[in-house]
Amino acid sequence: MLRRGAPADQMGLMKDQDIFLERLKLLIIMTKAYLRGYPLGDRRKAAVIENARYIFYRVLQLPAAESGKNTVEHLFNQRAQLLAVMAQSFAEGNPVGGFRKKAIEENVAWICRHLAEALGVSKMEFLQVA
């Protein structure tokens, strides 16, 4: 088995931002799976809704100084909230037509590009799944 991450003695405590990014990555994966036609069972629906709510409210809780560091960071936070609203909507069974699907795809693509650039990685493994 291939082990990734830091050795146990070099691990640090998880920060709120780490949890936020991991939940955002999971929401991206589940959204991509939905867009590609994978079934949306009860557990996946519940996970989408839970992660979407967390992301939406986590951005709201950011202090004004932190959320408005710069325009790109502010835009990233707004797009993360938009993805959360979109994901919760399709998980609750609201119809997704052609224009909504395209909007979701564009938003996910923008967020993925931003994450890849911000973290200095051109290809991230989690972006290649689903």
N, CA, C and O atoms as a GROMACS GRO file, in nm:
protein
  520
    1MET      N    1   0.085  -0.117   0.000
    1MET     CA    2   0.000   0.000   0.000
    1MET      C    3   0.089   0.123   0.000
    1MET      O    4   0.192   0.128   0.069
    2LEU      N    5   0.050   0.222  -0.077
    2LEU     CA    6   0.125   0.346  -0.088
    2LEU      C    7   0.079   0.440   0.022
    2LEU      O    8  -0.039   0.472   0.033
    3ARG      N    9   0.173   0.484   0.104
    3ARG     CA   10   0.141   0.573   0.215
    3ARG      C   11   0.177   0.716   0.177
    3ARG      O   12   0.287   0.742   0.128
    4ARG      N   13   0.086   0.806   0.200
    4ARG     CA   14   0.108   0.947   0.169
    4ARG      C   15   0.104   1.028   0.297
    4ARG      O   16   0.046   0.986   0.397
    5GLY      N   17   0.166   1.145   0.293
    5GLY     CA   18   0.161   1.235   0.408
    5GLY      C   19   0.291   1.233   0.485
    5GLY      O   20   0.387   1.165   0.451
    6ALA      N   21   0.290   1.310   0.590
    6ALA     CA   22   0.408   1.325   0.673
    6ALA      C   23   0.425   1.204   0.765
    6ALA      O   24   0.328   1.138   0.801
    7PRO      N   25   0.551   1.175   0.802
    7PRO     CA   26   0.573   1.069   0.902
    7PRO      C   27   0.507   1.109   1.033
    7PRO      O   28   0.486   1.228   1.059
    8ALA      N   29   0.473   1.012   1.113
    8ALA     CA   30   0.399   1.036   1.237
    8ALA      C   31   0.468   1.138   1.328
    8ALA      O   32   0.401   1.218   1.392
    9ASP      N   33   0.600   1.136   1.334
    9ASP     CA   34   0.670   1.228   1.423
    9ASP      C   35   0.672   1.372   1.369
    9ASP      O   36   0.708   1.464   1.443
   10GLN      N   37   0.634   1.392   1.244
   10GLN     CA   38   0.634   1.527   1.186
   10GLN      C   39   0.492   1.582   1.165
   10GLN      O   40   0.474   1.689   1.107
   11MET      N   41   0.394   1.508   1.212
   11MET     CA   42   0.256   1.553   1.195
   11MET      C   43   0.225   1.665   1.292
   11MET      O   44   0.274   1.667   1.405
   12GLY      N   45   0.142   1.757   1.247
   12GLY     CA   46   0.097   1.866   1.333
   12GLY      C   47  -0.053   1.853   1.358
   12GLY      O   48  -0.118   1.764   1.305
   13LEU      N   49  -0.104   1.942   1.438
   13LEU     CA   50  -0.246   1.943   1.467
   13LEU      C   51  -0.322   1.998   1.347
   13LEU      O   52  -0.274   2.086   1.276
   14MET      N   53  -0.440   1.945   1.324
   14MET     CA   54  -0.524   1.995   1.216
   14MET      C   55  -0.582   2.129   1.256
   14MET      O   56  -0.623   2.149   1.370
   15LYS      N   57  -0.585   2.220   1.161
   15LYS     CA   58  -0.642   2.352   1.184
   15LYS      C   59  -0.779   2.357   1.118
   15LYS      O   60  -0.814   2.270   1.038
   16ASP      N   61  -0.856   2.457   1.152
   16ASP     CA   62  -0.988   2.473   1.091
   16ASP      C   63  -0.978   2.482   0.939
   16ASP      O   64  -1.062   2.428   0.868
   17GLN      N   65  -0.876   2.551   0.890
   17GLN     CA   66  -0.859   2.566   0.746
   17GLN      C   67  -0.832   2.430   0.680
   17GLN      O   68  -0.879   2.406   0.569
   18ASP      N   69  -0.760   2.342   0.747
   18ASP     CA   70  -0.734   2.207   0.694
   18ASP      C   71  -0.865   2.130   0.679
   18ASP      O   72  -0.889   2.065   0.577
   19ILE      N   73  -0.949   2.137   0.781
   19ILE     CA   74  -1.077   2.067   0.778
   19ILE      C   75  -1.165   2.125   0.669
   19ILE      O   76  -1.231   2.051   0.596
   20PHE      N   77  -1.166   2.257   0.657
   20PHE     CA   78  -1.244   2.324   0.552
   20PHE      C   79  -1.200   2.275   0.414
   20PHE      O   80  -1.285   2.241   0.331
   21LEU      N   81  -1.070   2.273   0.389
   21LEU     CA   82  -1.021   2.230   0.258
   21LEU      C   83  -1.052   2.084   0.229
   21LEU      O   84  -1.087   2.050   0.116
   22GLU      N   85  -1.041   1.997   0.329
   22GLU     CA   86  -1.072   1.856   0.308
   22GLU      C   87  -1.221   1.836   0.278
   22GLU      O   88  -1.257   1.756   0.192
   23ARG      N   89  -1.306   1.908   0.349
   23ARG     CA   90  -1.450   1.897   0.322
   23ARG      C   91  -1.484   1.954   0.184
   23ARG      O   92  -1.571   1.901   0.115
   24LEU      N   93  -1.415   2.061   0.146
   24LEU     CA   94  -1.437   2.118   0.013
   24LEU      C   95  -1.393   2.020  -0.095
   24LEU      O   96  -1.462   2.004  -0.195
   25LYS      N   97  -1.281   1.955  -0.075
   25LYS     CA   98  -1.235   1.853  -0.170
   25LYS      C   99  -1.337   1.740  -0.183
   25LYS      O  100  -1.368   1.695  -0.293
   26LEU      N  101  -1.389   1.695  -0.070
   26LEU     CA  102  -1.489   1.589  -0.072
   26LEU      C  103  -1.615   1.634  -0.145
   26LEU      O  104  -1.673   1.558  -0.222
   27LEU      N  105  -1.656   1.759  -0.122
   27LEU     CA  106  -1.774   1.810  -0.192
   27LEU      C  107  -1.749   1.819  -0.342
   27LEU      O  108  -1.839   1.792  -0.422
   28ILE      N  109  -1.629   1.856  -0.381
   28ILE     CA  110  -1.594   1.860  -0.524
   28ILE      C  111  -1.602   1.721  -0.584
   28ILE      O  112  -1.658   1.703  -0.692
   29ILE      N  113  -1.548   1.624  -0.515
   29ILE     CA  114  -1.551   1.485  -0.565
   29ILE      C  115  -1.695   1.437  -0.580
   29ILE      O  116  -1.730   1.378  -0.682
   30MET      N  117  -1.778   1.462  -0.479
   30MET     CA  118  -1.916   1.416  -0.485
   30MET      C  119  -1.995   1.491  -0.593
   30MET      O  120  -2.083   1.433  -0.657
   31THR      N  121  -1.964   1.618  -0.614
   31THR     CA  122  -2.030   1.696  -0.719
   31THR      C  123  -1.991   1.644  -0.856
   31THR      O  124  -2.076   1.630  -0.944
   32LYS      N  125  -1.861   1.616  -0.876
   32LYS     CA  126  -1.817   1.560  -1.004
   32LYS      C  127  -1.882   1.425  -1.030
   32LYS      O  128  -1.920   1.395  -1.143
   33ALA      N  129  -1.896   1.345  -0.927
   33ALA     CA  130  -1.961   1.215  -0.943
   33ALA      C  131  -2.107   1.234  -0.984
   33ALA      O  132  -2.156   1.164  -1.072
   34TYR      N  133  -2.175   1.327  -0.922
   34TYR     CA  134  -2.315   1.354  -0.958
   34TYR      C  135  -2.325   1.401  -1.104
   34TYR      O  136  -2.412   1.355  -1.178
   35LEU      N  137  -2.236   1.491  -1.144
   35LEU     CA  138  -2.240   1.544  -1.280
   35LEU      C  139  -2.213   1.437  -1.385
   35LEU      O  140  -2.260   1.447  -1.498
   36ARG      N  141  -2.139   1.334  -1.348
   36ARG     CA  142  -2.109   1.226  -1.441
   36ARG      C  143  -2.211   1.113  -1.435
   36ARG      O  144  -2.194   1.010  -1.500
   37GLY      N  145  -2.316   1.134  -1.358
   37GLY     CA  146  -2.426   1.039  -1.359
   37GLY      C  147  -2.418   0.926  -1.258
   37GLY      O  148  -2.497   0.832  -1.265
   38TYR      N  149  -2.324   0.932  -1.164
   38TYR     CA  150  -2.318   0.829  -1.062
   38TYR      C  151  -2.441   0.842  -0.971
   38TYR      O  152  -2.489   0.952  -0.948
   39PRO      N  153  -2.490   0.729  -0.920
   39PRO     CA  154  -2.612   0.736  -0.838
   39PRO      C  155  -2.591   0.816  -0.710
   39PRO      O  156  -2.484   0.815  -0.650
   40LEU      N  157  -2.696   0.883  -0.672
   40LEU     CA  158  -2.692   0.967  -0.552
   40LEU      C  159  -2.782   0.900  -0.448
   40LEU      O  160  -2.898   0.935  -0.432
   41GLY      N  161  -2.724   0.803  -0.376
   41GLY     CA  162  -2.798   0.730  -0.274
   41GLY      C  163  -2.820   0.813  -0.148
   41GLY      O  164  -2.776   0.928  -0.139
   42ASP      N  165  -2.888   0.755  -0.053
   42ASP     CA  166  -2.922   0.828   0.069
   42ASP      C  167  -2.799   0.873   0.147
   42ASP      O  168  -2.795   0.986   0.195
   43ARG      N  169  -2.700   0.788   0.159
   43ARG     CA  170  -2.579   0.825   0.234
   43ARG      C  171  -2.501   0.936   0.165
   43ARG      O  172  -2.451   1.027   0.230
   44ARG      N  173  -2.491   0.927   0.032
   44ARG     CA  174  -2.419   1.032  -0.041
   44ARG      C  175  -2.496   1.164  -0.033
   44ARG      O  176  -2.436   1.270  -0.019
   45LYS      N  177  -2.629   1.157  -0.043
   45LYS     CA  178  -2.710   1.278  -0.029
   45LYS      C  179  -2.685   1.344   0.106
   45LYS      O  180  -2.663   1.464   0.116
   46ALA      N  181  -2.688   1.262   0.210
   46ALA     CA  182  -2.666   1.315   0.345
   46ALA      C  183  -2.526   1.375   0.359
   46ALA      O  184  -2.508   1.479   0.422
   47ALA      N  185  -2.426   1.309   0.300
   47ALA     CA  186  -2.289   1.360   0.307
   47ALA      C  187  -2.275   1.491   0.230
   47ALA      O  188  -2.208   1.584   0.275
   48VAL      N  189  -2.338   1.499   0.113
   48VAL     CA  190  -2.334   1.623   0.035
   48VAL      C  191  -2.397   1.736   0.114
   48VAL      O  192  -2.339   1.845   0.124
   49ILE      N  193  -2.512   1.712   0.170
   49ILE     CA  194  -2.583   1.816   0.245
   49ILE      C  195  -2.503   1.860   0.367
   49ILE      O  196  -2.491   1.979   0.394
   50GLU      N  197  -2.448   1.764   0.440
   50GLU     CA  198  -2.370   1.797   0.560
   50GLU      C  199  -2.246   1.879   0.525
   50GLU      O  200  -2.217   1.980   0.590
   51ASN      N  201  -2.171   1.836   0.423
   51ASN     CA  202  -2.050   1.909   0.385
   51ASN      C  203  -2.084   2.045   0.325
   51ASN      O  204  -2.012   2.142   0.348
   52ALA      N  205  -2.191   2.053   0.248
   52ALA     CA  206  -2.232   2.181   0.191
   52ALA      C  207  -2.267   2.281   0.300
   52ALA      O  208  -2.227   2.397   0.294
   53ARG      N  209  -2.340   2.236   0.399
   53ARG     CA  210  -2.376   2.326   0.511
   53ARG      C  211  -2.251   2.371   0.586
   53ARG      O  212  -2.238   2.488   0.622
   54TYR      N  213  -2.161   2.278   0.611
   54TYR     CA  214  -2.037   2.314   0.682
   54TYR      C  215  -1.961   2.421   0.604
   54TYR      O  216  -1.920   2.522   0.662
   55ILE      N  217  -1.943   2.400   0.475
   55ILE     CA  218  -1.866   2.494   0.394
   55ILE      C  219  -1.934   2.630   0.389
   55ILE      O  220  -1.869   2.734   0.406
   56PHE      N  221  -2.064   2.630   0.367
   56PHE     CA  222  -2.137   2.757   0.359
   56PHE      C  223  -2.122   2.838   0.487
   56PHE      O  224  -2.088   2.956   0.483
   57TYR      N  225  -2.146   2.774   0.601
   57TYR     CA  226  -2.142   2.847   0.728
   57TYR      C  227  -2.000   2.875   0.774
   57TYR      O  228  -1.977   2.973   0.846
   58ARG      N  229  -1.905   2.793   0.735
   58ARG     CA  230  -1.764   2.820   0.770
   58ARG      C  231  -1.717   2.950   0.704
   58ARG      O  232  -1.646   3.028   0.767
   59VAL      N  233  -1.754   2.973   0.580
   59VAL     CA  234  -1.717   3.097   0.511
   59VAL      C  235  -1.785   3.215   0.578
   59VAL      O  236  -1.725   3.322   0.590
   60LEU      N  237  -1.910   3.198   0.622
   60LEU     CA  238  -1.979   3.307   0.691
   60LEU      C  239  -1.910   3.344   0.822
   60LEU      O  240  -1.915   3.460   0.864
   61GLN      N  241  -1.848   3.247   0.887
   61GLN     CA  242  -1.786   3.271   1.016
   61GLN      C  243  -1.648   3.336   1.007
   61GLN      O  244  -1.592   3.378   1.108
   62LEU      N  245  -1.594   3.346   0.885
   62LEU     CA  246  -1.463   3.408   0.871
   62LEU      C  247  -1.472   3.554   0.912
   62LEU      O  248  -1.566   3.624   0.874
   63PRO      N  249  -1.374   3.602   0.988
   63PRO     CA  250  -1.374   3.745   1.020
   63PRO      C  251  -1.362   3.827   0.891
   63PRO      O  252  -1.304   3.780   0.793
   64ALA      N  253  -1.415   3.946   0.893
   64ALA     CA  254  -1.414   4.031   0.772
   64ALA      C  255  -1.272   4.052   0.721
   64ALA      O  256  -1.249   4.054   0.600
   65ALA      N  257  -1.176   4.068   0.810
   65ALA     CA  258  -1.037   4.089   0.768
   65ALA      C  259  -0.981   3.966   0.699
   65ALA      O  260  -0.904   3.978   0.603
   66GLU      N  261  -1.019   3.846   0.747
   66GLU     CA  262  -0.967   3.723   0.689
   66GLU      C  263  -1.034   3.692   0.556
   66GLU      O  264  -0.969   3.647   0.462
   67SER      N  265  -1.166   3.715   0.549
   67SER     CA  266  -1.237   3.682   0.426
   67SER      C  267  -1.206   3.780   0.314
   67SER      O  268  -1.222   3.747   0.197
   68GLY      N  269  -1.162   3.900   0.347
   68GLY     CA  270  -1.133   4.000   0.245
   68GLY      C  271  -0.985   4.029   0.230
   68GLY      O  272  -0.948   4.141   0.195
   69LYS      N  273  -0.899   3.929   0.256
   69LYS     CA  274  -0.754   3.949   0.243
   69LYS      C  275  -0.720   4.009   0.108
   69LYS      O  276  -0.649   4.108   0.100
   70ASN      N  277  -0.770   3.949   0.006
   70ASN     CA  278  -0.752   4.002  -0.128
   70ASN      C  279  -0.870   3.958  -0.213
   70ASN      O  280  -0.953   3.877  -0.171
   71THR      N  281  -0.877   4.012  -0.330
   71THR     CA  282  -0.991   3.987  -0.416
   71THR      C  283  -1.003   3.840  -0.453
   71THR      O  284  -1.113   3.786  -0.454
   72VAL      N  285  -0.892   3.774  -0.484
   72VAL     CA  286  -0.896   3.633  -0.524
   72VAL      C  287  -0.942   3.546  -0.408
   72VAL      O  288  -1.021   3.453  -0.428
   73GLU      N  289  -0.894   3.574  -0.288
   73GLU     CA  290  -0.936   3.496  -0.171
   73GLU      C  291  -1.085   3.515  -0.145
   73GLU      O  292  -1.156   3.420  -0.112
   74HIS      N  293  -1.131   3.638  -0.159
   74HIS     CA  294  -1.274   3.667  -0.140
   74HIS      C  295  -1.357   3.593  -0.246
   74HIS      O  296  -1.459   3.532  -0.215
   75LEU      N  297  -1.311   3.598  -0.371
   75LEU     CA  298  -1.380   3.528  -0.479
   75LEU      C  299  -1.382   3.378  -0.455
   75LEU      O  300  -1.484   3.312  -0.480
   76PHE      N  301  -1.270   3.322  -0.407
   76PHE     CA  302  -1.265   3.179  -0.375
   76PHE      C  303  -1.370   3.144  -0.270
   76PHE      O  304  -1.443   3.046  -0.285
   77ASN      N  305  -1.378   3.224  -0.165
   77ASN     CA  306  -1.475   3.198  -0.059
   77ASN      C  307  -1.618   3.206  -0.112
   77ASN      O  308  -1.703   3.125  -0.075
   78GLN      N  309  -1.645   3.304  -0.198
   78GLN     CA  310  -1.779   3.318  -0.255
   78GLN      C  311  -1.813   3.199  -0.345
   78GLN      O  312  -1.925   3.149  -0.343
   79ARG      N  313  -1.715   3.154  -0.422
   79ARG     CA  314  -1.738   3.039  -0.510
   79ARG      C  315  -1.756   2.911  -0.429
   79ARG      O  316  -1.834   2.824  -0.467
   80ALA      N  317  -1.684   2.898  -0.317
   80ALA     CA  318  -1.702   2.781  -0.231
   80ALA      C  319  -1.844   2.780  -0.175
   80ALA      O  320  -1.908   2.675  -0.167
   81GLN      N  321  -1.894   2.897  -0.135
   81GLN     CA  322  -2.031   2.906  -0.087
   81GLN      C  323  -2.131   2.874  -0.197
   81GLN      O  324  -2.230   2.806  -0.173
   82LEU      N  325  -2.104   2.923  -0.317
   82LEU     CA  326  -2.193   2.895  -0.430
   82LEU      C  327  -2.197   2.745  -0.459
   82LEU      O  328  -2.304   2.690  -0.484
   83LEU      N  329  -2.081   2.680  -0.455
   83LEU     CA  330  -2.078   2.536  -0.476
   83LEU      C  331  -2.160   2.465  -0.368
   83LEU      O  332  -2.231   2.369  -0.397
   84ALA      N  333  -2.149   2.512  -0.245
   84ALA     CA  334  -2.225   2.452  -0.136
   84ALA      C  335  -2.375   2.464  -0.161
   84ALA      O  336  -2.449   2.368  -0.139
   85VAL      N  337  -2.420   2.580  -0.206
   85VAL     CA  338  -2.563   2.599  -0.234
   85VAL      C  339  -2.607   2.509  -0.350
   85VAL      O  340  -2.712   2.445  -0.344
   86MET      N  341  -2.525   2.505  -0.456
   86MET     CA  342  -2.558   2.422  -0.572
   86MET      C  343  -2.564   2.274  -0.535
   86MET      O  344  -2.656   2.203  -0.575
   87ALA      N  345  -2.466   2.229  -0.458
   87ALA     CA  346  -2.460   2.088  -0.420
   87ALA      C  347  -2.577   2.050  -0.331
   87ALA      O  348  -2.638   1.945  -0.349
   88GLN      N  349  -2.607   2.135  -0.235
   88GLN     CA  350  -2.720   2.107  -0.147
   88GLN      C  351  -2.849   2.102  -0.228
   88GLN      O  352  -2.937   2.020  -0.200
   89SER      N  353  -2.860   2.187  -0.327
   89SER     CA  354  -2.980   2.191  -0.410
   89SER      C  355  -3.001   2.060  -0.486
   89SER      O  356  -3.110   2.004  -0.484
   90PHE      N  357  -2.896   2.011  -0.554
   90PHE     CA  358  -2.916   1.885  -0.627
   90PHE      C  359  -2.930   1.766  -0.534
   90PHE      O  360  -2.998   1.669  -0.568
   91ALA      N  361  -2.868   1.772  -0.418
   91ALA     CA  362  -2.881   1.661  -0.321
   91ALA      C  363  -3.023   1.654  -0.264
   91ALA      O  364  -3.070   1.547  -0.226
   92GLU      N  365  -3.090   1.769  -0.259
   92GLU     CA  366  -3.227   1.772  -0.208
   92GLU      C  367  -3.329   1.737  -0.316
   92GLU      O  368  -3.449   1.736  -0.290
   93GLY      N  369  -3.280   1.709  -0.437
   93GLY     CA  370  -3.370   1.663  -0.543
   93GLY      C  371  -3.420   1.771  -0.636
   93GLY      O  372  -3.508   1.744  -0.719
   94ASN      N  373  -3.368   1.893  -0.626
   94ASN     CA  374  -3.410   1.998  -0.718
   94ASN      C  375  -3.357   1.968  -0.858
   94ASN      O  376  -3.246   1.916  -0.871
   95PRO      N  377  -3.432   2.001  -0.960
   95PRO     CA  378  -3.390   1.968  -1.097
   95PRO      C  379  -3.266   2.045  -1.140
   95PRO      O  380  -3.247   2.162  -1.104
   96VAL      N  381  -3.182   1.978  -1.215
   96VAL     CA  382  -3.060   2.038  -1.268
   96VAL      C  383  -3.067   2.030  -1.420
   96VAL      O  384  -3.045   1.925  -1.479
   97GLY      N  385  -3.098   2.144  -1.481
   97GLY     CA  386  -3.106   2.149  -1.626
   97GLY      C  387  -2.968   2.175  -1.686
   97GLY      O  388  -2.867   2.174  -1.616
   98GLY      N  389  -2.966   2.197  -1.816
   98GLY     CA  390  -2.841   2.217  -1.888
   98GLY      C  391  -2.762   2.337  -1.840
   98GLY      O  392  -2.640   2.329  -1.824
   99PHE      N  393  -2.830   2.450  -1.818
   99PHE     CA  394  -2.760   2.571  -1.776
   99PHE      C  395  -2.706   2.558  -1.634
   99PHE      O  396  -2.596   2.603  -1.604
  100ARG      N  397  -2.785   2.497  -1.546
  100ARG     CA  398  -2.738   2.478  -1.408
  100ARG      C  399  -2.619   2.381  -1.405
  100ARG      O  400  -2.523   2.403  -1.331
  101LYS      N  401  -2.628   2.277  -1.484
  101LYS     CA  402  -2.518   2.180  -1.489
  101LYS      C  403  -2.391   2.249  -1.537
  101LYS      O  404  -2.284   2.227  -1.481
  102LYS      N  405  -2.402   2.332  -1.640
  102LYS     CA  406  -2.286   2.404  -1.693
  102LYS      C  407  -2.230   2.500  -1.587
  102LYS      O  408  -2.109   2.513  -1.573
  103ALA      N  409  -2.318   2.567  -1.514
  103ALA     CA  410  -2.274   2.659  -1.408
  103ALA      C  411  -2.200   2.584  -1.298
  103ALA      O  412  -2.098   2.631  -1.248
  104ILE      N  413  -2.252   2.467  -1.261
  104ILE     CA  414  -2.184   2.386  -1.158
  104ILE      C  415  -2.047   2.343  -1.209
  104ILE      O  416  -1.948   2.352  -1.135
  105GLU      N  417  -2.040   2.294  -1.333
  105GLU     CA  418  -1.912   2.250  -1.390
  105GLU      C  419  -1.810   2.364  -1.394
  105GLU      O  420  -1.693   2.344  -1.360
  106GLU      N  421  -1.854   2.483  -1.434
  106GLU     CA  422  -1.762   2.598  -1.441
  106GLU      C  423  -1.714   2.639  -1.302
  106GLU      O  424  -1.597   2.673  -1.284
  107ASN      N  425  -1.805   2.636  -1.206
  107ASN     CA  426  -1.767   2.672  -1.070
  107ASN      C  427  -1.667   2.572  -1.012
  107ASN      O  428  -1.568   2.612  -0.951
  108VAL      N  429  -1.692   2.443  -1.031
  108VAL     CA  430  -1.600   2.339  -0.983
  108VAL      C  431  -1.463   2.355  -1.052
  108VAL      O  432  -1.360   2.343  -0.987
  109ALA      N  433  -1.464   2.381  -1.182
  109ALA     CA  434  -1.338   2.398  -1.254
  109ALA      C  435  -1.260   2.518  -1.201
  109ALA      O  436  -1.138   2.510  -1.186
  110TRP      N  437  -1.328   2.626  -1.172
  110TRP     CA  438  -1.260   2.745  -1.120
  110TRP      C  439  -1.199   2.716  -0.983
  110TRP      O  440  -1.084   2.751  -0.957
  111ILE      N  441  -1.276   2.653  -0.896
  111ILE     CA  442  -1.227   2.620  -0.761
  111ILE      C  443  -1.106   2.527  -0.770
  111ILE      O  444  -1.008   2.546  -0.699
  112CYS      N  445  -1.114   2.426  -0.858
  112CYS     CA  446  -1.003   2.331  -0.873
  112CYS      C  447  -0.877   2.403  -0.924
  112CYS      O  448  -0.767   2.377  -0.875
  113ARG      N  449  -0.893   2.492  -1.021
  113ARG     CA  450  -0.777   2.568  -1.071
  113ARG      C  451  -0.717   2.653  -0.960
  113ARG      O  452  -0.595   2.660  -0.946
  114HIS      N  453  -0.802   2.717  -0.882
  114HIS     CA  454  -0.752   2.801  -0.773
  114HIS      C  455  -0.678   2.718  -0.669
  114HIS      O  456  -0.571   2.758  -0.622
  115LEU      N  457  -0.734   2.603  -0.632
  115LEU     CA  458  -0.667   2.518  -0.534
  115LEU      C  459  -0.532   2.470  -0.587
  115LEU      O  460  -0.433   2.468  -0.513
  116ALA      N  461  -0.528   2.432  -0.714
  116ALA     CA  462  -0.402   2.385  -0.773
  116ALA      C  463  -0.298   2.496  -0.775
  116ALA      O  464  -0.182   2.471  -0.745
  117GLU      N  465  -0.338   2.617  -0.809
  117GLU     CA  466  -0.244   2.730  -0.812
  117GLU      C  467  -0.203   2.772  -0.672
  117GLU      O  468  -0.085   2.798  -0.646
  118ALA      N  469  -0.299   2.780  -0.580
  118ALA     CA  470  -0.272   2.828  -0.445
  118ALA      C  471  -0.179   2.733  -0.370
  118ALA      O  472  -0.097   2.776  -0.288
  119LEU      N  473  -0.194   2.604  -0.398
  119LEU     CA  474  -0.110   2.505  -0.329
  119LEU      C  475   0.016   2.473  -0.407
  119LEU      O  476   0.098   2.393  -0.363
  120GLY      N  477   0.032   2.536  -0.524
  120GLY     CA  478   0.154   2.517  -0.602
  120GLY      C  479   0.167   2.380  -0.665
  120GLY      O  480   0.278   2.331  -0.686
  121VAL      N  481   0.056   2.320  -0.696
  121VAL     CA  482   0.058   2.187  -0.756
  121VAL      C  483  -0.020   2.195  -0.886
  121VAL      O  484  -0.131   2.247  -0.890
  122SER      N  485   0.038   2.143  -0.992
  122SER     CA  486  -0.031   2.150  -1.121
  122SER      C  487  -0.138   2.042  -1.134
  122SER      O  488  -0.245   2.067  -1.191
  123LYS      N  489  -0.112   1.923  -1.083
  123LYS     CA  490  -0.211   1.815  -1.086
  123LYS      C  491  -0.226   1.758  -0.946
  123LYS      O  492  -0.130   1.710  -0.886
  124MET      N  493  -0.346   1.765  -0.896
  124MET     CA  494  -0.371   1.711  -0.762
  124MET      C  495  -0.453   1.584  -0.779
  124MET      O  496  -0.550   1.581  -0.856
  125GLU      N  497  -0.416   1.481  -0.710
  125GLU     CA  498  -0.480   1.351  -0.727
  125GLU      C  499  -0.630   1.354  -0.698
  125GLU      O  500  -0.707   1.286  -0.766
  126PHE      N  501  -0.672   1.431  -0.598
  126PHE     CA  502  -0.815   1.430  -0.566
  126PHE      C  503  -0.896   1.491  -0.678
  126PHE      O  504  -1.015   1.460  -0.691
  127LEU      N  505  -0.836   1.577  -0.760
  127LEU     CA  506  -0.909   1.639  -0.870
  127LEU      C  507  -0.930   1.540  -0.986
  127LEU      O  508  -1.013   1.565  -1.073
  128GLN      N  509  -0.859   1.430  -0.988
  128GLN     CA  510  -0.865   1.335  -1.099
  128GLN      C  511  -0.966   1.224  -1.076
  128GLN      O  512  -0.988   1.142  -1.165
  129VAL      N  513  -1.030   1.219  -0.959
  129VAL     CA  514  -1.122   1.110  -0.931
  129VAL      C  515  -1.261   1.143  -0.980
  129VAL      O  516  -1.290   1.256  -1.020
  130ALA      N  517  -1.346   1.043  -0.974
  130ALA     CA  518  -1.487   1.054  -1.012
  130ALA      C  519  -1.495   1.103  -1.154
  130ALA      O  520  -1.604   1.120  -1.207
   0.00000   0.00000   0.00000
